[in-house]
């Protein structure tokens, strides 16, 4: 295929630059998204090596770290719920290992001894999302893809029968047999410009970043409230503890979820709540120095599933969006599914749950 990527800003300058780089199975219950995540993690493991071989040592590493995740419960009731969740995941092939408090502290010595229990997920991993996005773009360019940055979509090109045959942009028109909207939380706006109806919008999140320190957080660590926040439909502010080290030696501390449109202001009260949660989970962070805070917007679909496939009403229009906070983790599998659909080939896993015309999205307000 002859491919052109159009981005109104710099490459990887939107949601990809504002995430943590999570490649997770631990936060997903049995169902279609978990199957997508398992498939995508397998793809990431092979993709990291192939990108390094292709791009060479001159390109920055994507910082792939298969460090695993530790999910902690703060009370006996939370522990019971966590164990039930993990048992359901094990039933569909996830490696989820229940831990006593002593076992959890052996894995993560800085955890609060006041936790009630934990579960270890050895397959959770992390990448540096902006660098990983740039690496994928570099690979695409090497295969002949054109990448147009600083170029915004302004409308649709159609043939006499109304089929979409390209787009108009701030830098001229581009003809195309198929147009894929993969604009993250802005996907609904872009779809409207092209005649589609797509219920994807922004869900804001904030993060804290410490100064560099010796590695004291050895895995991705979060509390059970994170799973509830991921699966919640509430538009109100939700905060939970999500803590992990980076290859650079900083510690990322999250997270928050809030439906405030595209309001990108940093709210100190939200940062304070994030910090308080983190200190309860890992008390040593009370003495850590915060270097910066940043925020971004997750592409939120109302049934919490990605939207992958063709628009129901606009021939030639396709979607790859709605992944919320799991976009970088689900990206390779999304690409595989979308490519198979575009070419009319069988998909490696079932795709029906992600199609734009699924019952859980039709009629969504």
Helices and strands as residue ranges (DSSP letters): E 4-6, G 15-17, E 22-23, H 32-55, E 69-73, H 76-90, E 97-99, H 101-107, E 117-121, E 125-126, H 129-142, E 146-148, E 153-158, E 164-169, E 172-175, E 179-181, G 184-186, H 187-193, E 200-210, E 220-223, H 225-231, E 238-245, E 251-257, H 268-281, G 283-287, E 290-301, E 307-310, E 317-321, H 327-343, G 352-354
